[in-house]
Amino acid sequence: MSSTSCKGQLWGLVDCNSFYASCEQVFRPDLKGKPVVVLSNNDGCIIARSAEAKKLGIPMGEAYFKVQGFLKAKNVAVFSSNFAL
């Protein structure tokens, strides 16, 4: 095991809960309080869920095609990943 000196430097790690879904809600105030999910590259699976979406029991990493009908029935806002955002 090696170590690197970081003298004089301060490092921080920020872990945001439901980050990508929260970003969508920040930039779309009309989504506040509504369930939101964000999909992975190529819209394959769910990578982020708002607190409201979690309450609906939507699992992390679930394949989008498996829950697409459920999401529509529950009026869940679905977004493709927007990593630049």
C-alpha beads as a LAMMPS data file, in Angstrom:
LAMMPS data file: protein, C-alpha beads

85 atoms
84 bonds

1 atom types
1 bond types

-500.0 500.0 xlo xhi
-500.0 500.0 ylo yhi
-500.0 500.0 zlo zhi

Masses

1 110.0

Atoms # bond

1 1 1 0.000 0.000 0.000
2 1 1 1.357 3.425 -0.883
3 1 1 0.385 6.793 0.406
4 1 1 0.575 10.223 -1.150
5 1 1 1.229 13.392 0.767
6 1 1 -1.497 16.005 0.448
7 1 1 0.183 18.652 2.569
8 1 1 -1.621 21.956 2.404
9 1 1 -4.546 20.546 0.423
10 1 1 -8.092 20.054 1.614
11 1 1 -10.251 17.417 -0.008
12 1 1 -13.971 16.904 0.347
13 1 1 -16.447 14.338 -0.856
14 1 1 -20.066 15.242 -1.443
15 1 1 -22.632 12.492 -1.866
16 1 1 -26.026 13.826 -2.887
17 1 1 -29.166 11.793 -2.377
18 1 1 -31.096 11.185 -5.614
19 1 1 -28.746 13.593 -7.352
20 1 1 -29.881 13.421 -10.978
21 1 1 -33.566 13.355 -10.053
22 1 1 -33.031 16.297 -7.688
23 1 1 -31.308 18.272 -10.469
24 1 1 -34.313 17.783 -12.726
25 1 1 -36.600 19.047 -9.938
26 1 1 -34.422 22.118 -9.342
27 1 1 -34.531 23.164 -12.987
28 1 1 -38.190 22.200 -13.408
29 1 1 -40.045 23.654 -10.388
30 1 1 -43.289 22.131 -11.689
31 1 1 -41.856 18.727 -10.669
32 1 1 -41.495 19.669 -6.989
33 1 1 -43.266 17.009 -4.915
34 1 1 -43.837 14.731 -7.926
35 1 1 -42.150 11.368 -8.575
36 1 1 -39.158 11.633 -10.910
37 1 1 -36.815 8.980 -12.284
38 1 1 -33.717 9.380 -14.431
39 1 1 -32.563 6.659 -16.792
40 1 1 -29.064 5.408 -17.610
41 1 1 -27.270 5.777 -20.925
42 1 1 -29.490 4.503 -23.728
43 1 1 -32.435 4.631 -21.282
44 1 1 -31.759 1.076 -20.140
45 1 1 -32.434 1.268 -16.418
46 1 1 -33.327 3.614 -13.590
47 1 1 -30.260 5.278 -12.054
48 1 1 -31.896 7.967 -9.891
49 1 1 -35.224 8.265 -8.109
50 1 1 -36.740 11.176 -6.246
51 1 1 -38.062 10.588 -2.731
52 1 1 -41.581 10.484 -4.185
53 1 1 -40.562 7.790 -6.687
54 1 1 -38.908 5.765 -3.919
55 1 1 -42.168 5.868 -1.947
56 1 1 -43.886 4.216 -4.919
57 1 1 -41.504 1.279 -4.512
58 1 1 -39.604 1.832 -7.739
59 1 1 -36.344 -0.130 -7.388
60 1 1 -32.922 1.285 -8.186
61 1 1 -31.379 -0.260 -11.286
62 1 1 -34.705 -1.632 -12.552
63 1 1 -34.906 -2.094 -16.303
64 1 1 -37.035 0.696 -17.735
65 1 1 -38.979 -1.574 -20.081
66 1 1 -40.177 -3.643 -17.114
67 1 1 -41.742 -0.709 -15.261
68 1 1 -42.637 1.629 -18.107
69 1 1 -46.382 0.969 -17.804
70 1 1 -46.314 1.377 -14.012
71 1 1 -44.443 4.686 -14.302
72 1 1 -46.978 6.008 -16.795
73 1 1 -49.923 4.893 -14.659
74 1 1 -48.436 6.664 -11.604
75 1 1 -47.610 9.842 -13.572
76 1 1 -43.897 9.527 -12.880
77 1 1 -41.747 12.039 -14.788
78 1 1 -39.104 10.087 -16.693
79 1 1 -35.904 11.691 -17.993
80 1 1 -32.948 10.446 -19.985
81 1 1 -29.663 11.029 -18.219
82 1 1 -28.304 14.535 -18.644
83 1 1 -24.789 14.324 -17.235
84 1 1 -23.919 17.827 -18.434
85 1 1 -26.695 19.196 -16.199

Bonds

1 1 1 2
2 1 2 3
3 1 3 4
4 1 4 5
5 1 5 6
6 1 6 7
7 1 7 8
8 1 8 9
9 1 9 10
10 1 10 11
11 1 11 12
12 1 12 13
13 1 13 14
14 1 14 15
15 1 15 16
16 1 16 17
17 1 17 18
18 1 18 19
19 1 19 20
20 1 20 21
21 1 21 22
22 1 22 23
23 1 23 24
24 1 24 25
25 1 25 26
26 1 26 27
27 1 27 28
28 1 28 29
29 1 29 30
30 1 30 31
31 1 31 32
32 1 32 33
33 1 33 34
34 1 34 35
35 1 35 36
36 1 36 37
37 1 37 38
38 1 38 39
39 1 39 40
40 1 40 41
41 1 41 42
42 1 42 43
43 1 43 44
44 1 44 45
45 1 45 46
46 1 46 47
47 1 47 48
48 1 48 49
49 1 49 50
50 1 50 51
51 1 51 52
52 1 52 53
53 1 53 54
54 1 54 55
55 1 55 56
56 1 56 57
57 1 57 58
58 1 58 59
59 1 59 60
60 1 60 61
61 1 61 62
62 1 62 63
63 1 63 64
64 1 64 65
65 1 65 66
66 1 66 67
67 1 67 68
68 1 68 69
69 1 69 70
70 1 70 71
71 1 71 72
72 1 72 73
73 1 73 74
74 1 74 75
75 1 75 76
76 1 76 77
77 1 77 78
78 1 78 79
79 1 79 80
80 1 80 81
81 1 81 82
82 1 82 83
83 1 83 84
84 1 84 85
